[in-house]
Amino acid sequence: MYRKMVMLMVGMVGFSAAWALDEAAAEALARKSGCLKCHAMDKKKDGPALKEIAGKWKNKPDAIAKLSTHITTAPKVKIDGKEEDHEVLKSKDPADVKNVVEWVLSR
């Protein structure tokens, strides 16, 4: 029984490490994708601050799915009263997308 518990715990640690947030990679991809042209960490620019986005979505069960869709599908957004296409993330890799979304939610 003890051996099974240890193996389960080792597996859980390995799984959580595989999904650990890589802040440097997330910020680099956000910069490369142009996200920080319109969004700042804690103040409004053309788009809401990342801190504001995190506050709005933090405890919602569909946050990762909704934000992932938002940054990968170029939805229409209003900037200065005009509708424009939101820029898309410069990666389609699901792990990169999830990492950026989790980085935003951690603000």
PDB file as gemmi writes it, atoms N, CA and C in Angstrom:
CRYST1    1.000    1.000    1.000  90.00  90.00  90.00 P 1                      
ATOM      1  N   MET A   1       0.826  -1.192   0.000  1.00  0.00           N  
ATOM      2  CA  MET A   1       0.000   0.000   0.000  1.00  0.00           C  
ATOM      3  C   MET A   1       0.871   1.258   0.000  1.00  0.00           C  
ATOM      4  N   TYR A   2       1.891   1.256   0.861  1.00  0.00           N  
ATOM      5  CA  TYR A   2       2.785   2.402   0.954  1.00  0.00           C  
ATOM      6  C   TYR A   2       3.466   2.665  -0.387  1.00  0.00           C  
ATOM      7  N   ARG A   3       3.901   1.603  -1.022  1.00  0.00           N  
ATOM      8  CA  ARG A   3       4.578   1.733  -2.321  1.00  0.00           C  
ATOM      9  C   ARG A   3       3.648   2.371  -3.365  1.00  0.00           C  
ATOM     10  N   LYS A   4       2.368   1.963  -3.386  1.00  0.00           N  
ATOM     11  CA  LYS A   4       1.405   2.540  -4.327  1.00  0.00           C  
ATOM     12  C   LYS A   4       1.207   4.028  -4.060  1.00  0.00           C  
ATOM     13  N   MET A   5       1.148   4.405  -2.791  1.00  0.00           N  
ATOM     14  CA  MET A   5       0.977   5.819  -2.438  1.00  0.00           C  
ATOM     15  C   MET A   5       2.181   6.638  -2.914  1.00  0.00           C  
ATOM     16  N   VAL A   6       3.370   6.112  -2.708  1.00  0.00           N  
ATOM     17  CA  VAL A   6       4.579   6.817  -3.137  1.00  0.00           C  
ATOM     18  C   VAL A   6       4.589   6.973  -4.654  1.00  0.00           C  
ATOM     19  N   MET A   7       4.242   5.923  -5.373  1.00  0.00           N  
ATOM     20  CA  MET A   7       4.218   5.988  -6.838  1.00  0.00           C  
ATOM     21  C   MET A   7       3.180   7.005  -7.319  1.00  0.00           C  
ATOM     22  N   LEU A   8       2.030   7.040  -6.671  1.00  0.00           N  
ATOM     23  CA  LEU A   8       0.992   8.002  -7.029  1.00  0.00           C  
ATOM     24  C   LEU A   8       1.488   9.428  -6.796  1.00  0.00           C  
ATOM     25  N   MET A   9       2.139   9.656  -5.673  1.00  0.00           N  
ATOM     26  CA  MET A   9       2.641  10.998  -5.364  1.00  0.00           C  
ATOM     27  C   MET A   9       3.740  11.413  -6.338  1.00  0.00           C  
ATOM     28  N   VAL A  10       4.613  10.507  -6.686  1.00  0.00           N  
ATOM     29  CA  VAL A  10       5.665  10.804  -7.659  1.00  0.00           C  
ATOM     30  C   VAL A  10       5.042  11.153  -9.006  1.00  0.00           C  
ATOM     31  N   GLY A  11       4.044  10.404  -9.405  1.00  0.00           N  
ATOM     32  CA  GLY A  11       3.347  10.689 -10.662  1.00  0.00           C  
ATOM     33  C   GLY A  11       2.679  12.045 -10.645  1.00  0.00           C  
ATOM     34  N   MET A  12       2.072  12.405  -9.523  1.00  0.00           N  
ATOM     35  CA  MET A  12       1.403  13.706  -9.416  1.00  0.00           C  
ATOM     36  C   MET A  12       2.410  14.845  -9.483  1.00  0.00           C  
ATOM     37  N   VAL A  13       3.554  14.689  -8.844  1.00  0.00           N  
ATOM     38  CA  VAL A  13       4.591  15.719  -8.892  1.00  0.00           C  
ATOM     39  C   VAL A  13       5.089  15.881 -10.320  1.00  0.00           C  
ATOM     40  N   GLY A  14       5.313  14.790 -11.002  1.00  0.00           N  
ATOM     41  CA  GLY A  14       5.755  14.849 -12.397  1.00  0.00           C  
ATOM     42  C   GLY A  14       4.735  15.526 -13.282  1.00  0.00           C  
ATOM     43  N   PHE A  15       3.457  15.226 -13.069  1.00  0.00           N  
ATOM     44  CA  PHE A  15       2.392  15.838 -13.873  1.00  0.00           C  
ATOM     45  C   PHE A  15       2.322  17.333 -13.616  1.00  0.00           C  
ATOM     46  N   SER A  16       2.382  17.754 -12.353  1.00  0.00           N  
ATOM     47  CA  SER A  16       2.285  19.184 -12.061  1.00  0.00           C  
ATOM     48  C   SER A  16       3.508  19.921 -12.589  1.00  0.00           C  
ATOM     49  N   ALA A  17       4.665  19.299 -12.559  1.00  0.00           N  
ATOM     50  CA  ALA A  17       5.861  19.946 -13.098  1.00  0.00           C  
ATOM     51  C   ALA A  17       5.753  20.124 -14.605  1.00  0.00           C  
ATOM     52  N   ALA A  18       5.091  19.184 -15.269  1.00  0.00           N  
ATOM     53  CA  ALA A  18       4.931  19.283 -16.719  1.00  0.00           C  
ATOM     54  C   ALA A  18       4.054  20.467 -17.093  1.00  0.00           C  
ATOM     55  N   TRP A  19       3.164  20.890 -16.203  1.00  0.00           N  
ATOM     56  CA  TRP A  19       2.262  22.007 -16.486  1.00  0.00           C  
ATOM     57  C   TRP A  19       2.646  23.264 -15.720  1.00  0.00           C  
ATOM     58  N   ALA A  20       3.857  23.313 -15.190  1.00  0.00           N  
ATOM     59  CA  ALA A  20       4.291  24.482 -14.435  1.00  0.00           C  
ATOM     60  C   ALA A  20       4.368  25.696 -15.349  1.00  0.00           C  
ATOM     61  N   LEU A  21       3.968  26.820 -14.813  1.00  0.00           N  
ATOM     62  CA  LEU A  21       3.993  28.077 -15.546  1.00  0.00           C  
ATOM     63  C   LEU A  21       5.433  28.489 -15.834  1.00  0.00           C  
ATOM     64  N   ASP A  22       5.724  28.804 -17.080  1.00  0.00           N  
ATOM     65  CA  ASP A  22       7.031  29.324 -17.477  1.00  0.00           C  
ATOM     66  C   ASP A  22       6.834  30.807 -17.795  1.00  0.00           C  
ATOM     67  N   GLU A  23       7.013  31.649 -16.769  1.00  0.00           N  
ATOM     68  CA  GLU A  23       6.735  33.078 -16.911  1.00  0.00           C  
ATOM     69  C   GLU A  23       7.585  33.740 -17.988  1.00  0.00           C  
ATOM     70  N   ALA A  24       8.855  33.403 -18.033  1.00  0.00           N  
ATOM     71  CA  ALA A  24       9.740  34.031 -19.023  1.00  0.00           C  
ATOM     72  C   ALA A  24       9.298  33.697 -20.445  1.00  0.00           C  
ATOM     73  N   ALA A  25       8.955  32.439 -20.686  1.00  0.00           N  
ATOM     74  CA  ALA A  25       8.508  32.034 -22.026  1.00  0.00           C  
ATOM     75  C   ALA A  25       7.173  32.679 -22.374  1.00  0.00           C  
ATOM     76  N   ALA A  26       6.270  32.764 -21.395  1.00  0.00           N  
ATOM     77  CA  ALA A  26       4.958  33.374 -21.642  1.00  0.00           C  
ATOM     78  C   ALA A  26       5.106  34.851 -21.988  1.00  0.00           C  
ATOM     79  N   GLU A  27       5.896  35.564 -21.213  1.00  0.00           N  
ATOM     80  CA  GLU A  27       6.083  36.993 -21.488  1.00  0.00           C  
ATOM     81  C   GLU A  27       6.781  37.203 -22.826  1.00  0.00           C  
ATOM     82  N   ALA A  28       7.769  36.376 -23.138  1.00  0.00           N  
ATOM     83  CA  ALA A  28       8.471  36.502 -24.424  1.00  0.00           C  
ATOM     84  C   ALA A  28       7.513  36.276 -25.591  1.00  0.00           C  
ATOM     85  N   LEU A  29       6.649  35.273 -25.494  1.00  0.00           N  
ATOM     86  CA  LEU A  29       5.688  35.005 -26.561  1.00  0.00           C  
ATOM     87  C   LEU A  29       4.650  36.123 -26.647  1.00  0.00           C  
ATOM     88  N   ALA A  30       4.228  36.647 -25.507  1.00  0.00           N  
ATOM     89  CA  ALA A  30       3.280  37.770 -25.507  1.00  0.00           C  
ATOM     90  C   ALA A  30       3.904  38.988 -26.192  1.00  0.00           C  
ATOM     91  N   ARG A  31       5.167  39.258 -25.896  1.00  0.00           N  
ATOM     92  CA  ARG A  31       5.857  40.390 -26.546  1.00  0.00           C  
ATOM     93  C   ARG A  31       5.990  40.143 -28.049  1.00  0.00           C  
ATOM     94  N   LYS A  32       6.432  38.954 -28.425  1.00  0.00           N  
ATOM     95  CA  LYS A  32       6.607  38.601 -29.838  1.00  0.00           C  
ATOM     96  C   LYS A  32       5.286  38.711 -30.598  1.00  0.00           C  
ATOM     97  N   SER A  33       4.189  38.391 -29.921  1.00  0.00           N  
ATOM     98  CA  SER A  33       2.869  38.406 -30.554  1.00  0.00           C  
ATOM     99  C   SER A  33       2.233  39.792 -30.566  1.00  0.00           C  
ATOM    100  N   GLY A  34       2.870  40.758 -29.929  1.00  0.00           N  
ATOM    101  CA  GLY A  34       2.348  42.120 -29.918  1.00  0.00           C  
ATOM    102  C   GLY A  34       1.319  42.391 -28.833  1.00  0.00           C  
ATOM    103  N   CYS A  35       1.133  41.472 -27.910  1.00  0.00           N  
ATOM    104  CA  CYS A  35       0.125  41.642 -26.855  1.00  0.00           C  
ATOM    105  C   CYS A  35       0.398  42.885 -26.006  1.00  0.00           C  
ATOM    106  N   LEU A  36       1.681  43.135 -25.734  1.00  0.00           N  
ATOM    107  CA  LEU A  36       2.024  44.215 -24.820  1.00  0.00           C  
ATOM    108  C   LEU A  36       2.029  45.587 -25.498  1.00  0.00           C  
ATOM    109  N   LYS A  37       1.699  45.630 -26.779  1.00  0.00           N  
ATOM    110  CA  LYS A  37       1.483  46.924 -27.436  1.00  0.00           C  
ATOM    111  C   LYS A  37       0.179  47.534 -26.937  1.00  0.00           C  
ATOM    112  N   CYS A  38      -0.823  46.698 -26.709  1.00  0.00           N  
ATOM    113  CA  CYS A  38      -2.157  47.173 -26.308  1.00  0.00           C  
ATOM    114  C   CYS A  38      -2.484  46.894 -24.844  1.00  0.00           C  
ATOM    115  N   HIS A  39      -1.763  45.971 -24.208  1.00  0.00           N  
ATOM    116  CA  HIS A  39      -2.022  45.604 -22.814  1.00  0.00           C  
ATOM    117  C   HIS A  39      -0.760  45.824 -21.995  1.00  0.00           C  
ATOM    118  N   ALA A  40      -0.901  46.517 -20.863  1.00  0.00           N  
ATOM    119  CA  ALA A  40       0.193  46.661 -19.902  1.00  0.00           C  
ATOM    120  C   ALA A  40      -0.102  45.748 -18.716  1.00  0.00           C  
ATOM    121  N   MET A  41       0.875  45.595 -17.843  1.00  0.00           N  
ATOM    122  CA  MET A  41       0.676  44.725 -16.683  1.00  0.00           C  
ATOM    123  C   MET A  41      -0.416  45.260 -15.760  1.00  0.00           C  
ATOM    124  N   ASP A  42      -0.324  46.556 -15.418  1.00  0.00           N  
ATOM    125  CA  ASP A  42      -1.245  47.065 -14.401  1.00  0.00           C  
ATOM    126  C   ASP A  42      -1.912  48.395 -14.741  1.00  0.00           C  
ATOM    127  N   LYS A  43      -1.860  48.791 -16.007  1.00  0.00           N  
ATOM    128  CA  LYS A  43      -2.578  50.009 -16.402  1.00  0.00           C  
ATOM    129  C   LYS A  43      -3.208  49.805 -17.771  1.00  0.00           C  
ATOM    130  N   LYS A  44      -4.304  50.509 -17.989  1.00  0.00           N  
ATOM    131  CA  LYS A  44      -5.026  50.396 -19.254  1.00  0.00           C  
ATOM    132  C   LYS A  44      -4.245  51.111 -20.351  1.00  0.00           C  
ATOM    133  N   LYS A  45      -4.165  50.475 -21.498  1.00  0.00           N  
ATOM    134  CA  LYS A  45      -3.636  51.095 -22.710  1.00  0.00           C  
ATOM    135  C   LYS A  45      -4.804  51.082 -23.694  1.00  0.00           C  
ATOM    136  N   ASP A  46      -4.597  50.643 -24.923  1.00  0.00           N  
ATOM    137  CA  ASP A  46      -5.723  50.462 -25.845  1.00  0.00           C  
ATOM    138  C   ASP A  46      -6.620  49.321 -25.369  1.00  0.00           C  
ATOM    139  N   GLY A  47      -6.016  48.343 -24.719  1.00  0.00           N  
ATOM    140  CA  GLY A  47      -6.757  47.218 -24.150  1.00  0.00           C  
ATOM    141  C   GLY A  47      -6.645  47.248 -22.638  1.00  0.00           C  
ATOM    142  N   PRO A  48      -7.428  46.428 -21.957  1.00  0.00           N  
ATOM    143  CA  PRO A  48      -7.374  46.413 -20.490  1.00  0.00           C  
ATOM    144  C   PRO A  48      -6.034  45.884 -19.981  1.00  0.00           C  
ATOM    145  N   ALA A  49      -5.679  46.288 -18.766  1.00  0.00           N  
ATOM    146  CA  ALA A  49      -4.457  45.801 -18.126  1.00  0.00           C  
ATOM    147  C   ALA A  49      -4.568  44.295 -17.891  1.00  0.00           C  
ATOM    148  N   LEU A  50      -3.443  43.608 -17.941  1.00  0.00           N  
ATOM    149  CA  LEU A  50      -3.440  42.163 -17.682  1.00  0.00           C  
ATOM    150  C   LEU A  50      -3.976  41.872 -16.281  1.00  0.00           C  
ATOM    151  N   LYS A  51      -3.675  42.750 -15.332  1.00  0.00           N  
ATOM    152  CA  LYS A  51      -4.177  42.594 -13.967  1.00  0.00           C  
ATOM    153  C   LYS A  51      -5.711  42.651 -13.949  1.00  0.00           C  
ATOM    154  N   GLU A  52      -6.293  43.535 -14.745  1.00  0.00           N  
ATOM    155  CA  GLU A  52      -7.754  43.648 -14.840  1.00  0.00           C  
ATOM    156  C   GLU A  52      -8.358  42.387 -15.474  1.00  0.00           C  
ATOM    157  N   ILE A  53      -7.716  41.885 -16.518  1.00  0.00           N  
ATOM    158  CA  ILE A  53      -8.184  40.655 -17.171  1.00  0.00           C  
ATOM    159  C   ILE A  53      -8.135  39.497 -16.176  1.00  0.00           C  
ATOM    160  N   ALA A  54      -7.019  39.400 -15.447  1.00  0.00           N  
ATOM    161  CA  ALA A  54      -6.877  38.329 -14.453  1.00  0.00           C  
ATOM    162  C   ALA A  54      -7.964  38.422 -13.393  1.00  0.00           C  
ATOM    163  N   GLY A  55      -8.238  39.623 -12.914  1.00  0.00           N  
ATOM    164  CA  GLY A  55      -9.267  39.808 -11.898  1.00  0.00           C  
ATOM    165  C   GLY A  55     -10.646  39.402 -12.386  1.00  0.00           C  
ATOM    166  N   LYS A  56     -10.927  39.682 -13.642  1.00  0.00           N  
ATOM    167  CA  LYS A  56     -12.235  39.347 -14.219  1.00  0.00           C  
ATOM    168  C   LYS A  56     -12.414  37.833 -14.370  1.00  0.00           C  
ATOM    169  N   TRP A  57     -11.340  37.121 -14.718  1.00  0.00           N  
ATOM    170  CA  TRP A  57     -11.448  35.703 -15.082  1.00  0.00           C  
ATOM    171  C   TRP A  57     -10.927  34.726 -14.037  1.00  0.00           C  
ATOM    172  N   LYS A  58     -10.219  35.187 -13.023  1.00  0.00           N  
ATOM    173  CA  LYS A  58      -9.459  34.316 -12.133  1.00  0.00           C  
ATOM    174  C   LYS A  58     -10.204  33.082 -11.612  1.00  0.00           C  
ATOM    175  N   ASN A  59     -11.375  33.217 -11.079  1.00  0.00           N  
ATOM    176  CA  ASN A  59     -12.062  32.078 -10.453  1.00  0.00           C  
ATOM    177  C   ASN A  59     -13.186  31.504 -11.304  1.00  0.00           C  
ATOM    178  N   LYS A  60     -13.171  31.786 -12.580  1.00  0.00           N  
ATOM    179  CA  LYS A  60     -14.208  31.245 -13.459  1.00  0.00           C  
ATOM    180  C   LYS A  60     -13.729  29.919 -14.048  1.00  0.00           C  
ATOM    181  N   PRO A  61     -14.569  28.890 -14.006  1.00  0.00           N  
ATOM    182  CA  PRO A  61     -14.147  27.565 -14.476  1.00  0.00           C  
ATOM    183  C   PRO A  61     -13.808  27.511 -15.962  1.00  0.00           C  
ATOM    184  N   ASP A  62     -14.359  28.406 -16.752  1.00  0.00           N  
ATOM    185  CA  ASP A  62     -14.095  28.392 -18.194  1.00  0.00           C  
ATOM    186  C   ASP A  62     -13.043  29.412 -18.623  1.00  0.00           C  
ATOM    187  N   ALA A  63     -12.310  29.972 -17.661  1.00  0.00           N  
ATOM    188  CA  ALA A  63     -11.349  31.038 -17.960  1.00  0.00           C  
ATOM    189  C   ALA A  63     -10.294  30.606 -18.974  1.00  0.00           C  
ATOM    190  N   ILE A  64      -9.678  29.470 -18.767  1.00  0.00           N  
ATOM    191  CA  ILE A  64      -8.599  29.040 -19.666  1.00  0.00           C  
ATOM    192  C   ILE A  64      -9.141  28.812 -21.070  1.00  0.00           C  
ATOM    193  N   ALA A  65     -10.283  28.170 -21.182  1.00  0.00           N  
ATOM    194  CA  ALA A  65     -10.868  27.914 -22.506  1.00  0.00           C  
ATOM    195  C   ALA A  65     -11.251  29.219 -23.205  1.00  0.00           C  
ATOM    196  N   LYS A  66     -11.916  30.117 -22.488  1.00  0.00           N  
ATOM    197  CA  LYS A  66     -12.367  31.378 -23.104  1.00  0.00           C  
ATOM    198  C   LYS A  66     -11.192  32.252 -23.520  1.00  0.00           C  
ATOM    199  N   LEU A  67     -10.209  32.410 -22.633  1.00  0.00           N  
ATOM    200  CA  LEU A  67      -9.057  33.250 -22.969  1.00  0.00           C  
ATOM    201  C   LEU A  67      -8.207  32.613 -24.065  1.00  0.00           C  
ATOM    202  N   SER A  68      -8.105  31.298 -24.067  1.00  0.00           N  
ATOM    203  CA  SER A  68      -7.363  30.608 -25.133  1.00  0.00           C  
ATOM    204  C   SER A  68      -8.011  30.876 -26.485  1.00  0.00           C  
ATOM    205  N   THR A  69      -9.329  30.793 -26.528  1.00  0.00           N  
ATOM    206  CA  THR A  69     -10.057  31.086 -27.767  1.00  0.00           C  
ATOM    207  C   THR A  69      -9.837  32.535 -28.182  1.00  0.00           C  
ATOM    208  N   HIS A  70      -9.893  33.437 -27.206  1.00  0.00           N  
ATOM    209  CA  HIS A  70      -9.748  34.863 -27.504  1.00  0.00           C  
ATOM    210  C   HIS A  70      -8.388  35.183 -28.139  1.00  0.00           C  
ATOM    211  N   ILE A  71      -7.327  34.576 -27.629  1.00  0.00           N  
ATOM    212  CA  ILE A  71      -5.993  34.934 -28.141  1.00  0.00           C  
ATOM    213  C   ILE A  71      -5.578  34.131 -29.372  1.00  0.00           C  
ATOM    214  N   THR A  72      -6.423  33.198 -29.807  1.00  0.00           N  
ATOM    215  CA  THR A  72      -6.055  32.389 -30.979  1.00  0.00           C  
ATOM    216  C   THR A  72      -7.004  32.539 -32.162  1.00  0.00           C  
ATOM    217  N   THR A  73      -8.081  33.326 -32.028  1.00  0.00           N  
ATOM    218  CA  THR A  73      -9.076  33.380 -33.105  1.00  0.00           C  
ATOM    219  C   THR A  73      -9.317  34.758 -33.707  1.00  0.00           C  
ATOM    220  N   ALA A  74      -8.625  35.786 -33.275  1.00  0.00           N  
ATOM    221  CA  ALA A  74      -8.771  37.149 -33.813  1.00  0.00           C  
ATOM    222  C   ALA A  74     -10.203  37.673 -33.763  1.00  0.00           C  
ATOM    223  N   PRO A  75     -10.814  37.690 -32.563  1.00  0.00           N  
ATOM    224  CA  PRO A  75     -12.167  38.242 -32.475  1.00  0.00           C  
ATOM    225  C   PRO A  75     -12.146  39.756 -32.681  1.00  0.00           C  
ATOM    226  N   LYS A  76     -13.296  40.326 -32.949  1.00  0.00           N  
ATOM    227  CA  LYS A  76     -13.410  41.777 -33.076  1.00  0.00           C  
ATOM    228  C   LYS A  76     -13.337  42.395 -31.679  1.00  0.00           C  
ATOM    229  N   VAL A  77     -12.579  43.487 -31.561  1.00  0.00           N  
ATOM    230  CA  VAL A  77     -12.494  44.250 -30.316  1.00  0.00           C  
ATOM    231  C   VAL A  77     -12.674  45.725 -30.648  1.00  0.00           C  
ATOM    232  N   LYS A  78     -13.140  46.497 -29.674  1.00  0.00           N  
ATOM    233  CA  LYS A  78     -13.309  47.934 -29.889  1.00  0.00           C  
ATOM    234  C   LYS A  78     -12.096  48.671 -29.353  1.00  0.00           C  
ATOM    235  N   ILE A  79     -11.483  49.480 -30.224  1.00  0.00           N  
ATOM    236  CA  ILE A  79     -10.360  50.324 -29.844  1.00  0.00           C  
ATOM    237  C   ILE A  79     -10.690  51.731 -30.312  1.00  0.00           C  
ATOM    238  N   ASP A  80     -10.756  52.651 -29.360  1.00  0.00           N  
ATOM    239  CA  ASP A  80     -11.106  54.038 -29.675  1.00  0.00           C  
ATOM    240  C   ASP A  80     -12.396  54.125 -30.481  1.00  0.00           C  
ATOM    241  N   GLY A  81     -13.383  53.302 -30.132  1.00  0.00           N  
ATOM    242  CA  GLY A  81     -14.679  53.340 -30.791  1.00  0.00           C  
ATOM    243  C   GLY A  81     -14.759  52.622 -32.126  1.00  0.00           C  
ATOM    244  N   LYS A  82     -13.633  52.091 -32.605  1.00  0.00           N  
ATOM    245  CA  LYS A  82     -13.621  51.362 -33.880  1.00  0.00           C  
ATOM    246  C   LYS A  82     -13.438  49.874 -33.607  1.00  0.00           C  
ATOM    247  N   GLU A  83     -14.098  49.051 -34.425  1.00  0.00           N  
ATOM    248  CA  GLU A  83     -13.909  47.607 -34.319  1.00  0.00           C  
ATOM    249  C   GLU A  83     -12.689  47.183 -35.119  1.00  0.00           C  
ATOM    250  N   GLU A  84     -11.841  46.390 -34.481  1.00  0.00           N  
ATOM    251  CA  GLU A  84     -10.645  45.858 -35.136  1.00  0.00           C  
ATOM    252  C   GLU A  84     -10.517  44.385 -34.782  1.00  0.00           C  
ATOM    253  N   ASP A  85      -9.747  43.656 -35.575  1.00  0.00           N  
ATOM    254  CA  ASP A  85      -9.449  42.262 -35.244  1.00  0.00           C  
ATOM    255  C   ASP A  85      -8.375  42.238 -34.164  1.00  0.00           C  
ATOM    256  N   HIS A  86      -8.624  41.469 -33.119  1.00  0.00           N  
ATOM    257  CA  HIS A  86      -7.627  41.275 -32.066  1.00  0.00           C  
ATOM    258  C   HIS A  86      -6.474  40.479 -32.665  1.00  0.00           C  
ATOM    259  N   GLU A  87      -5.260  40.825 -32.332  1.00  0.00           N  
ATOM    260  CA  GLU A  87      -4.100  40.065 -32.809  1.00  0.00           C  
ATOM    261  C   GLU A  87      -4.151  38.641 -32.247  1.00  0.00           C  
ATOM    262  N   VAL A  88      -3.599  37.700 -32.987  1.00  0.00           N  
ATOM    263  CA  VAL A  88      -3.551  36.313 -32.499  1.00  0.00           C  
ATOM    264  C   VAL A  88      -2.158  35.999 -31.967  1.00  0.00           C  
ATOM    265  N   LEU A  89      -2.110  35.051 -31.062  1.00  0.00           N  
ATOM    266  CA  LEU A  89      -0.845  34.598 -30.513  1.00  0.00           C  
ATOM    267  C   LEU A  89      -0.006  33.983 -31.626  1.00  0.00           C  
ATOM    268  N   LYS A  90       1.286  34.234 -31.619  1.00  0.00           N  
ATOM    269  CA  LYS A  90       2.172  33.751 -32.677  1.00  0.00           C  
ATOM    270  C   LYS A  90       2.588  32.290 -32.479  1.00  0.00           C  
ATOM    271  N   SER A  91       1.752  31.515 -31.821  1.00  0.00           N  
ATOM    272  CA  SER A  91       1.983  30.080 -31.656  1.00  0.00           C  
ATOM    273  C   SER A  91       0.627  29.387 -31.586  1.00  0.00           C  
ATOM    274  N   LYS A  92       0.527  28.254 -32.240  1.00  0.00           N  
ATOM    275  CA  LYS A  92      -0.691  27.437 -32.180  1.00  0.00           C  
ATOM    276  C   LYS A  92      -0.501  26.241 -31.249  1.00  0.00           C  
ATOM    277  N   ASP A  93       0.700  26.102 -30.687  1.00  0.00           N  
ATOM    278  CA  ASP A  93       0.989  24.997 -29.776  1.00  0.00           C  
ATOM    279  C   ASP A  93       0.111  25.145 -28.526  1.00  0.00           C  
ATOM    280  N   PRO A  94      -0.741  24.161 -28.240  1.00  0.00           N  
ATOM    281  CA  PRO A  94      -1.636  24.258 -27.082  1.00  0.00           C  
ATOM    282  C   PRO A  94      -0.904  24.521 -25.761  1.00  0.00           C  
ATOM    283  N   ALA A  95       0.297  23.984 -25.605  1.00  0.00           N  
ATOM    284  CA  ALA A  95       1.056  24.217 -24.375  1.00  0.00           C  
ATOM    285  C   ALA A  95       1.477  25.681 -24.274  1.00  0.00           C  
ATOM    286  N   ASP A  96       1.869  26.293 -25.393  1.00  0.00           N  
ATOM    287  CA  ASP A  96       2.230  27.716 -25.397  1.00  0.00           C  
ATOM    288  C   ASP A  96       1.020  28.582 -25.078  1.00  0.00           C  
ATOM    289  N   VAL A  97      -0.102  28.259 -25.693  1.00  0.00           N  
ATOM    290  CA  VAL A  97      -1.336  29.025 -25.469  1.00  0.00           C  
ATOM    291  C   VAL A  97      -1.726  28.943 -23.998  1.00  0.00           C  
ATOM    292  N   LYS A  98      -1.729  27.737 -23.442  1.00  0.00           N  
ATOM    293  CA  LYS A  98      -2.093  27.545 -22.032  1.00  0.00           C  
ATOM    294  C   LYS A  98      -1.118  28.282 -21.125  1.00  0.00           C  
ATOM    295  N   ASN A  99       0.158  28.258 -21.452  1.00  0.00           N  
ATOM    296  CA  ASN A  99       1.159  28.939 -20.642  1.00  0.00           C  
ATOM    297  C   ASN A  99       0.908  30.449 -20.622  1.00  0.00           C  
ATOM    298  N   VAL A 100       0.606  31.038 -21.778  1.00  0.00           N  
ATOM    299  CA  VAL A 100       0.333  32.478 -21.838  1.00  0.00           C  
ATOM    300  C   VAL A 100      -0.937  32.807 -21.055  1.00  0.00           C  
ATOM    301  N   VAL A 101      -1.974  32.012 -21.216  1.00  0.00           N  
ATOM    302  CA  VAL A 101      -3.228  32.263 -20.489  1.00  0.00           C  
ATOM    303  C   VAL A 101      -2.994  32.165 -18.982  1.00  0.00           C  
ATOM    304  N   GLU A 102      -2.282  31.145 -18.537  1.00  0.00           N  
ATOM    305  CA  GLU A 102      -2.006  31.012 -17.106  1.00  0.00           C  
ATOM    306  C   GLU A 102      -1.138  32.161 -16.606  1.00  0.00           C  
ATOM    307  N   TRP A 103      -0.231  32.646 -17.445  1.00  0.00           N  
ATOM    308  CA  TRP A 103       0.594  33.801 -17.084  1.00  0.00           C  
ATOM    309  C   TRP A 103      -0.293  35.032 -16.894  1.00  0.00           C  
ATOM    310  N   VAL A 104      -1.219  35.257 -17.808  1.00  0.00           N  
ATOM    311  CA  VAL A 104      -2.147  36.390 -17.673  1.00  0.00           C  
ATOM    312  C   VAL A 104      -2.955  36.241 -16.384  1.00  0.00           C  
ATOM    313  N   LEU A 105      -3.484  35.057 -16.132  1.00  0.00           N  
ATOM    314  CA  LEU A 105      -4.302  34.835 -14.939  1.00  0.00           C  
ATOM    315  C   LEU A 105      -3.503  34.970 -13.645  1.00  0.00           C  
ATOM    316  N   SER A 106      -2.191  34.846 -13.713  1.00  0.00           N  
ATOM    317  CA  SER A 106      -1.348  34.956 -12.513  1.00  0.00           C  
ATOM    318  C   SER A 106      -0.998  36.400 -12.169  1.00  0.00           C  
ATOM    319  N   ARG A 107      -1.381  37.335 -12.999  1.00  0.00           N  
ATOM    320  CA  ARG A 107      -1.033  38.738 -12.747  1.00  0.00           C  
ATOM    321  C   ARG A 107      -1.718  39.232 -11.523  1.00  0.00           C  
TER     322      ARG A 107                                                      
END                                                                             
